[in-house]
Amino acid sequence: MILLTGFEPFGKDDLNPSWLAVNRAREILRAEGLDVEAMELPCVFGESAVVLGDAMKCLSPDIVVCVGLAGGRDRVSLERVAINCDDARIPDNKGQRPIDEEVVPGGPAAYFSSLPIKAALRNLQIAGIKGEVSQSAGTYVCNHVFYALMHLLASEPDVRGGFVHVPYLPEQVSPEGVTPSMSLESMAEGISVVVRTALLTQSDAKLSAGAIH
C-alpha cells in the first residue's frame, strides 16, 4: 500500500497545495486500482513526525511519499537528502521556532531518499511536467518530516520513501505572475508519476541532475 502525506496551511496562507495535490493524486491512483491512503500532517515540529509514525504503524505502507509546499519554486522538486537539523526562520503553527536543533538527537547527519528520484525526473519530463532533483529540503517542518521518515525507514529496508515539494497554486499568487505557480492537476499528476515510478523501478536511473551551487 501507498501512503501520501501533505501539510495543513501555515504562515499567512489559508490553504496548502501539498494537501490538495495529495488528495487529487490519491483519486488518480485509486482509479488505477492502487491501494492508496492520504494523511494531512500538522505543520508543527515534533508533532508532524509523531503523526506520520503512527500512520505508518497503522497502515504498514510499502511506499511513502511526503509532500510539502516550496513557495517560489516553479516545478515539482524531488528532494535528494534530509538533514538532521531544525532551524526555523518562522514559528510553526504552535509557535515553536527551534534553532540549530537535531531532528533526532544523536541521529546521522543526513539520509538520502530511497525513491528513484532520477527515474522519476525522467518520467516527469516525458509527461510534460516541470521537475527537478532538489539538493535541499530546507530546515523547516518539511525537512523535519523528511528526516523523521527516513530515520524510521532505516530499520525498514523493504519500504521506500522520500519527499516532494510542490509550488504555489495559481490562485495563491498575484495576477502579474512574478511568483511561480503550477496547476493542481499538474501537481497531482506529478506526485502520481513519482508513485508509479517507485512501483516499477528497483534501481534508479543514472542521469545528470546535480547542481553547481
HELIX and SHEET records of a PDB file:
HELIX    1   1 PRO A   17  ALA A   31  1                                  15    
HELIX    2   2 GLU A   47  LEU A   59  1                                  13    
HELIX    3   3 ILE A  117  ILE A  126  1                                  10    
HELIX    4   4 VAL A  141  LEU A  153  1                                  13    
HELIX    5   5 PRO A  170  GLN A  172  5                                   3    
HELIX    6   6 LEU A  184  LEU A  200  1                                  17    
SHEET    1   A 6 VAL A  36  LEU A  41  0                                        
SHEET    2   A 6 ILE A   2  PHE A   7  1                                        
SHEET    3   A 6 ILE A  63  LEU A  69  1                                        
SHEET    4   A 6 ARG A 160  VAL A 166  1                                        
SHEET    5   A 6 VAL A  76  GLU A  79 -1                                        
SHEET    6   A 6 GLY A 131  SER A 134  1                                        
SHEET    1   B 2 VAL A  81  ILE A  83  0                                        
SHEET    2   B 2 ALA A 110  PHE A 112 -1                                        
END                                                                             
